[in-house]
Amino acid sequence: MDSAGRYSQVTNTAGSSASSSNLTTPPRKKKKRLQKYRVEWEKEQAWLESVHNNSYEAHCTVCRRTFSVAHGGQWDVKQHASSNGHIRNMRDNRTRGTLDQFVLHQATPEADVVYKKNIFLMLCGNVMNMSI
Ligand SMILES: [Zn+2]
C-alpha cells in the first residue's frame, strides 16, 4: 500500500510539472541564467567542440559553425544536432567518405582486369610474332 501510494505520487508530480511548465506562463520575468558549455556533452556528440574565449558557445566541427548554448544548454546542442543543416552536413561527410571507398574498391578489380587484358594481348602479340 505504501509503495503504491508513493509510486502514484511520483507519477503525479512528474505529470503535473511537465504540464504546468507548458501551460502556465511565469507571472514575473525570470532571471536569465545562462548555460555554460560542458565538456561531457562531447561524449554524446563527437562533433562538439568548446569555444576558447566563450564558454556560452559551442563549435560544430561538421558544420564548422559556432552556436550559442547560453539559453538551452544541452538542449541547444540537441537542437543543432537535429537541425537540417547539421544533418545534411553529417550525411555529406559520410557519403563523401563512402564514395571514396566505393571508388577505390571499384577501381582496383577494374584496373586489375585492364592490366591482365594488356598482358594477354602482349602475350598474344608475342605468340603471333613468334608464329609468323
Ligand atoms: Zn553541425
Boltz pocket constraint, residues with backbone or C-beta under 6 A from the ligand:
constraints:
  - pocket:
      binder: B
      contacts: [[A, 60], [A, 61], [A, 62], [A, 63], [A, 64], [A, 80], [A, 85], [A, 86], [A, 89]]
      max_distance: 6.0
